[in-house]
Amino acid sequence: MTIQLARTAGELPPPSTGRRAVVMTMGALHEGHATLVRTARELVGADGQVVVTVFVNPLQFGPGEDLDRYPRTLDADVVIAEKAGADTVFAPSAAEVYPGGEPQVRITAGPMGERLEGAFRPGHFDGMLTVVAKLLHLTRPDVALFGQKDAQQLALIRRMVRDLNFPVEIAGVPTVREADGLALSSRNRYLSAADRKSALELSRALLAAHNVLELGPGAVRHAAHVVLHAAASMEPPVDLDYLALVDPADFTEVPDDHVGEAVLAVAAKVGATRLIDNMPLEFQDPGAER
């Protein structure tokens, strides 16, 4: 099979007898994206179609963010997508996605989009949901796959699909990590050797929190903060934006007596690079029989 490169929606292959899956990316593909593609292939089978979108969405970048330096490696992306099992790479231009310029009508992320990442990156989630909605319309998938590393993004996409009655299944795929624990990200290529050593403290903080899970939310928060407090004195320092233990349904902080699912989310700047990571957790009722 030779993978197809489509630049316009009209060049996308017609629907097959099987299901179509889409994996949305901003390019600079890595093993995390390849895992999404392989999972998509498993979901739709040999008779289905797997489409990978590559589009650096300008609406997601705020003032001073890295839109201009965001890596664009389409030729390499096509190779990775093909090896992972994709049928088509859809790499539209900004004019194809936003004919007439920036859209006057956009999707708003609501209160959840103003928390955590939304508080540090105002408007980011509005831009993200707008492009996801447009790409869902352009690619018409039965299922769309997103990584759990961007946990708040995944939660908002699920909420949009549910609230606005999009006829698509949203599948989350667990975070892929490098051997040392660092969550795979296109921004990792910006890290120097010293930066990377400091960046590992993010995953160490999450692991330390997981190790005291049975002691409850208060202990989880404390364990992570201990690691990150020490990391603030490293060179370069880990400059914490937030550490939050939240309800995955709306990304509000959970109380210390919380029982059930939660997400421990962290964001920090290491050198000139901003990184995010998270870990899904589930708290048991301390009074329940084990």
C-alpha positions, 0 to 999 in steps of 0.5 A: 500500500502507498499512502495517499497525501490529500491537501483538500477535503475533496481529495480524501478517499470516498467512504469504504465499506468499513469504518473510518478513523481519524487521528488529528495532529499538528505534525512533528509525529513521534511514537505517541502519534504512531501508537494512536494510528496503530490503535485506530487501525485495530479499531477499524480493521483491515477493511476500514480507513485510517486518516491522519490529519496534519495541521498547525492550527493558528487559533490554538496559539496565543501571543508569545507562543511558539506558532512560528517555531513549531516543527513542520516535518510533513515528509517525515510525518507521512513516512511515520503515518504509513508505517503505523498503518494509516491510509491517508494523510490529510494536510490542508492549508490554512485557506482550506480549513479557514476559507476567508480568514479566521472564522468569525463564528467559533466554538467556545469551551465554556467554564472548563476551558477557562481552568488550568491550561485555559487559565494560562493560555486564554482562548486556546481551547476555543481554537482547539475545539473550533478546528477539531469540529471543522476537521470532524466535518471535513473527514467524517470519521466514525471514530476519532482518537486522541491521546490522554496526555492532553487530558483536558483537551480530551475531556473538552472534545468529549463534552463538545461531541456530547453537547453538540450531538456530533455523530462520532465516537471519541476514543482516548489512548493512554500516554506513551512515555520514553524509557526514562518516563518522560511523556512523548511530546513534539516539544521534547525536541526543544529540550537540551540535555540539562533541560531534559534532566529537569523535565523528568521531575514531572513524571517523577512527581506523578509517580510519587503521587501514585505510590501513596494513592491508597492514602487519599487525595491529600497525600497524593497532592503532598507527595507530588508537591514535595518532588516539584518543590525540590525540582524548583531548585534544579538547574534549570529549574522546573517553573511550576504553572500548576499541579491540580487533582481534578475531576475528569468530568469538569476539571474542578479540584476534588476534595480530600474525601473524594472517591472515584476517578481523578486526574493529577495534572501538571504543567511547568516550564523547563528552560524555554519549553513548556511541558504538560503531563498527567496521570489518571487515578482512582480513589477507593472508598476507605470504608469499603471491603478490599 
